[in-house]
């Protein structure tokens, strides 16, 4: 089963390379085989990308996708790299219905919030509906 989950994760990461993005979501089903029984569990995932907006970018999950706050993976892309600066995405709010991400940037002399449209923020959320 680990191989299947990794393939889903790889497929989600590959979708980030597209220019036009749309929010995607779906189920992940796992099967646990133990002596005398087989148990099935379902988790749900959500993936989206958005240009950063000063003050934070909020991603809203589809209705009833998660009953509690999911685990969220955040990545940030700006198309360039500098060894003299850092980029730190921070989850400032999370619930079963949405997540808000703030991006801070820093250099050797200053730290502050990223400017609007300076980055593309990507998320991948995984959680259960029960």
NORPEKA-V89297 format. One record per residue. N is the residue number from 1. RES is the residue in one small letter. PSI is psi in whole degrees, 0 to 359 (none if undefined). OMEGA is omega in whole degrees, -180 to 180 (none if undefined). NEAR is the number of other C-alpha atoms within 12 Angstrom. Layout:
<<N | RES | PSI | OMEGA | NEAR> <N | RES | PSI | OMEGA | NEAR>>
//
This chain:
<<1 | x | 329 | -180 | 15> <2 | x | 324 | -180 | 13> <3 | x | 318 | -179 | 10> <4 | x | 318 | 180 | 14> <5 | x | 319 | 178 | 21> <6 | x | 320 | 179 | 13> <7 | x | 321 | 177 | 14> <8 | x | 316 | 180 | 25> <9 | x | 318 | 179 | 23> <10 | x | 320 | 178 | 15> <11 | x | 322 | 179 | 17> <12 | x | 317 | 180 | 30> <13 | x | 323 | 179 | 23> <14 | x | 330 | -179 | 15> <15 | x | 340 | -180 | 22> <16 | x | 344 | -178 | 28> <17 | x | 350 | 179 | 17> <18 | x | 149 | 180 | 14> <19 | x | 312 | 179 | 12> <20 | x | 128 | -177 | 13> <21 | x | 151 | 172 | 20> <22 | x | 148 | 178 | 18> <23 | x | 137 | 179 | 23> <24 | x | 148 | 174 | 26> <25 | x | 160 | 180 | 26> <26 | x | 179 | -179 | 24> <27 | x | 156 | 169 | 22> <28 | x | 120 | -179 | 26> <29 | x | 132 | 177 | 21> <30 | x | 152 | -180 | 19> <31 | x | 125 | 179 | 17> <32 | x | 116 | -179 | 15> <33 | x | 125 | 176 | 12> <34 | x | 164 | -179 | 9> <35 | x | 120 | 176 | 7> <36 | x | 356 | -180 | 7> <37 | x | 157 | 173 | 9> <38 | x | 126 | 180 | 11> <39 | x | 141 | 178 | 13> <40 | x | 136 | 177 | 14> <41 | x | 146 | 178 | 18> <42 | x | 130 | 172 | 21> <43 | x | 165 | 179 | 26> <44 | x | 148 | 180 | 34> <45 | x | 158 | 179 | 33> <46 | x | 137 | -180 | 41> <47 | x | 139 | 178 | 38> <48 | x | 164 | 177 | 37> <49 | x | 149 | 178 | 35> <50 | x | 151 | 173 | 32> <51 | x | 141 | -178 | 30> <52 | x | 141 | 177 | 30> <53 | x | 131 | 179 | 23> <54 | x | 130 | -175 | 21> <55 | x | 342 | 178 | 19> <56 | x | 150 | 178 | 29> <57 | x | 134 | -178 | 35> <58 | x | 131 | 175 | 29> <59 | x | 127 | 179 | 36> <60 | x | 126 | -179 | 29> <61 | x | 154 | 175 | 34> <62 | x | 150 | -178 | 23> <63 | x | 131 | 177 | 13> <64 | x | 20 | 177 | 20> <65 | x | 318 | 179 | 29> <66 | x | 141 | 175 | 31> <67 | x | 345 | 175 | 20> <68 | x | 169 | -178 | 22> <69 | x | 129 | 180 | 25> <70 | x | 170 | 169 | 29> <71 | x | 135 | -175 | 24> <72 | x | 132 | 173 | 31> <73 | x | 130 | -178 | 26> <74 | x | 137 | 170 | 32> <75 | x | 154 | -177 | 29> <76 | x | 137 | -179 | 34> <77 | x | 133 | 176 | 24> <78 | x | 358 | 177 | 23> <79 | x | 355 | 178 | 12> <80 | x | 168 | -179 | 14> <81 | x | 138 | 175 | 12> <82 | x | 128 | 179 | 13> <83 | x | 349 | -177 | 10> <84 | x | 4 | -180 | 13> <85 | x | 159 | 178 | 18> <86 | x | 153 | 176 | 23> <87 | x | 126 | -177 | 30> <88 | x | 108 | 173 | 23> <89 | x | 138 | -178 | 30> <90 | x | 129 | 174 | 27> <91 | x | 114 | -178 | 25> <92 | x | 340 | 177 | 19> <93 | x | 140 | 178 | 20> <94 | x | 140 | 177 | 24> <95 | x | 185 | 178 | 24> <96 | x | 346 | -176 | 29> <97 | x | 340 | -178 | 24> <98 | x | 167 | 174 | 30> <99 | x | 140 | 178 | 35> <100 | x | 131 | -178 | 30> <101 | x | 132 | 172 | 37> <102 | x | 141 | 179 | 35> <103 | x | 124 | 175 | 38> <104 | x | 146 | 175 | 30> <105 | x | 152 | -180 | 26> <106 | x | 154 | 174 | 19> <107 | x | 191 | 179 | 17> <108 | x | 339 | -176 | 12> <109 | x | 349 | -178 | 10> <110 | x | 155 | 175 | 13> <111 | x | 135 | 179 | 15> <112 | x | 178 | -180 | 20> <113 | x | 145 | 178 | 26> <114 | x | 153 | 178 | 33> <115 | x | 157 | 176 | 21> <116 | x | 136 | 180 | 20> <117 | x | 12 | 179 | 21> <118 | x | 335 | -176 | 23> <119 | x | 160 | 168 | 32> <120 | x | 128 | -179 | 34> <121 | x | 130 | 179 | 40> <122 | x | 139 | 175 | 40> <123 | x | 154 | 171 | 43> <124 | x | 116 | -178 | 34> <125 | x | 138 | 178 | 41> <126 | x | 131 | 178 | 33> <127 | x | 183 | -180 | 31> <128 | x | 161 | 178 | 25> <129 | x | 11 | 176 | 23> <130 | x | none | none | 15>>
//
